Amino acid sequence: MLAIPAPVKVLPVPPPPPPLTQLPFSAPALTPAPSPPFPSFTISFGGTSSDPVISASPTISASPTFQPPPCPQPLCNPQPSAPSAVQSVDAVTESKRLKWAAITQKFDQQASTHEWDWQDGDYLPRYEYQPLTCITDVWTEWASGLNGYIPVRDLTERWGARWRRNLPRRKTEGVRRKAVVDLVGELLKRPHWDVALALRFLKDKYEPTFKPRAFSEHLTRNQRSGFHAVLQAAQSYPSS
């Protein structure tokens, strides 16, 4: 008699895995994994059981690896921005304040006698050579200043020739008066001579005869022959 096989028991197929949940922040698009293949079935007739068993084992691909989004370039490497107009104005104002503080500290009240221009990041004084009444005024203007102005020596040491602003009249007058200044400098090299003695010598010997401009021209005329004549006369002038 032919044996009738027992009915086959079919196990239920497990549901597919749930889809990935959308992240709460922007992320690069993920490449979806391919759909899992249809589950394979295995029929087993072996063993002691008289009933064959069919099992299903669906194949599920591993979840894709999540990569964080790249950092935007401006945020990762911030670049310095140009200063604003307000910052530039503030910088100039602060520079002016510091420059003026240094000038007033050095020259005190003499600074307020001048008019000033702001040029190339610095204050530049205005000055015209002062009218002179005697030869010794040339040295006073150079060393101490006349009429409350900064001395010409200090103007030249601090601002060079820029304070003359390349004006011909100032350049010419500067050369003329420098001859008297150089003469006093030579007299001071003599033993026992000081500024007071040098000025007294010029006042006694030359002011009765020369006006300041004429004396300057006398010193520079004929290859400075007048300059050397004054130095020769000083040798016989009493130093006490």
For each residue, the residues with C-beta under 8 A, 3 or more apart:
1:
2:
3:
4:
5: 52
6: 50 51 52
7:
8: 43 51 52 54
9: 51 53 54
10: 54
11: 53 54 55 56
12:
13: 39 56 58
14: 56 58
15:
16: 36 58 60
17: 60
18:
19:
20: 30 63
21:
22:
23: 27
24:
25:
26: 69
27: 23 30 66 68 69
28: 67 69
29:
30: 20 27 64 66
31: 64
32:
33: 61 63 64
34: 61
35:
36: 16 58 59 60 61
37: 40 58 59
38: 58
39: 13 56 57 58 59
40: 37 56 57 58 59
41: 54 55 56
42: 54 55 57
43: 8 52 53 54
44: 47 52 53 54 55
45: 52
46:
47: 44
48:
49: 52 53
50: 6
51: 6 8 9
52: 5 6 8 43 44 45 49
53: 9 11 43 44 49
54: 8 9 10 11 41 42 43 44
55: 11 41 42 44
56: 11 13 14 39 40 41
57: 39 40 42
58: 13 14 16 36 37 38 39 40
59: 36 37 39 40
60: 16 17 36
61: 33 34 36
62:
63: 20 33
64: 30 31 33
65:
66: 27 30
67: 28
68: 27
69: 26 27 28
70:
71: 75 76
72: 75 76
73: 76 77
74: 77 78 79
75: 71 72 78
76: 71 72 73
77: 73 74
78: 74 75
79: 74
80:
81:
82:
83: 87 88 91
84: 87 88
85: 88 89
86: 89 90
87: 83 84 90 91
88: 83 84 85 91 92
89: 85 86 92 93
90: 86 87 93 94
91: 83 87 88 94 95
92: 88 89 95 96
93: 89 90 96 97
94: 90 91 97 98
95: 91 92 98 99 121
96: 92 93 99 100 118 123
97: 93 94 100 101
98: 94 95 101 102
99: 95 96 102 103 122 123
100: 96 97 103 104 123
101: 97 98 104 105
102: 98 99 105 106
103: 99 100 106 107 111 123
104: 100 101 107 108 111 112
105: 101 102 108
106: 102 103 111 154 158
107: 103 104 110 111 150 154
108: 104 105 111
109: 112 113 148
110: 107 113 114 145 148 149 150
111: 103 104 106 107 108 114 125 150
112: 104 109
113: 109 110 147 148 149 150
114: 110 111 125 126 127 149 150
115: 125 126
116: 123 124 125 126
117: 123 124 126
118: 96 122 123 124
119: 122 124
120:
121: 95
122: 99 118 119 159
123: 96 99 100 103 116 117 118
124: 116 117 118 119 159 162 163 165
125: 111 114 115 116 150 155 159 163
126: 114 115 116 117 163
127: 114 149 150 152 155 163
128: 170
129: 141 152 170 173 174 177
130: 137 141 146 147 149
131:
132: 135 137 138 141 212 213
133: 137 212
134: 137 203 207 212
135: 132 138 180 202 203 206 207 210 212 215
136: 139 140 199 202 203 207
137: 130 132 133 134 140 141 146 212
138: 132 135 141 142 177 180 181 212 216
139: 136 142 143 180 181 184 195 198 199
140: 136 137 143 144 145 146
141: 129 130 132 137 138 144 145 146 151 152 177
142: 138 139 151 152 153 177 181
143: 139 140 151 153 195
144: 140 141 151
145: 110 140 141 148 149 150 151 152 154
146: 130 137 140 141 149
147: 113 130
148: 109 110 113 145
149: 110 113 114 127 130 145 146
150: 107 110 111 113 114 125 127 145 154 155
151: 141 142 143 144 145 154 155
152: 127 129 141 142 145 155 156 174 177
153: 142 143 156 157
154: 106 107 145 150 151 157 158
155: 125 127 150 151 152 158 159 163
156: 152 153 159 160 161 163
157: 153 154
158: 106 154 155
159: 122 124 125 155 156 162 163
160: 156 163
161: 156 164 166
162: 124 159 165
163: 124 125 126 127 155 156 159 160
164: 161 167 170 171 174
165: 124 162 170
166: 161 171
167: 164 170 171
168: 171 172
169: 172 173
170: 128 129 164 165 167 173 174
171: 164 166 167 168 174 175
172: 168 169 175 176
173: 129 169 170 176 177
174: 129 152 164 170 171 177 178
175: 171 172 178 179
176: 172 173 179 213 216 217 220
177: 129 138 141 142 152 173 174 180 181 212 216
178: 174 175 181 182
179: 175 176 182 183 216 219 220 227
180: 135 138 139 177 183 184 212 215 216 219
181: 138 139 142 177 178 184 185
182: 178 179 185 186 227
183: 179 180 186 187 202 219 227 230 231
184: 139 180 181 187 188 195 198 199 202
185: 181 182 188 189
186: 182 183 189 190 231
187: 183 184 190 193 197 198 201 231 234
188: 184 185 193 194 195 198
189: 185 186 193
190: 186 187 193 234 239
191: 239
192: 197 239 240
193: 187 188 189 190 197 198 234 239
194: 188 197 198
195: 139 143 184 188 198 199
196: 199 200
197: 187 192 193 194 200 201 239
198: 139 184 187 188 193 194 195 201 202
199: 136 139 184 195 196 202 203
200: 196 197 203 204
201: 187 197 198 204 205 234 237
202: 135 136 183 184 198 199 205 206 207
203: 134 135 136 199 200 206 207
204: 200 201 207 237
205: 201 202 230 233 237
206: 135 202 203 209 210 215 230
207: 134 135 136 202 203 204 210
208:
209: 206
210: 135 206 207 214 215 218
211: 214 215
212: 132 133 134 135 137 138 177 180 215 216
213: 132 176 216 217
214: 210 211 217 218
215: 135 180 206 210 211 212 218 219
216: 138 176 177 179 180 212 213 219 220
217: 176 213 214 220 221
218: 210 214 215 221 226
219: 179 180 183 215 216 224 226 227 230
220: 176 179 216 217 224 226 227
221: 217 218 224 225 226
222: 225 226
223:
224: 219 220 221 227 228
225: 221 222 228 229
226: 218 219 220 221 222 229 230
227: 179 182 183 219 220 224 230 231
228: 224 225 231 232
229: 225 226 232 233
230: 183 205 206 219 226 227 233 234
231: 183 186 187 227 228 234 235
232: 228 229 235
233: 205 229 230 236 237
234: 187 190 193 201 230 231 237
235: 231 232
236: 233
237: 201 204 205 233 234
238:
239: 190 191 192 193 197
240: 192
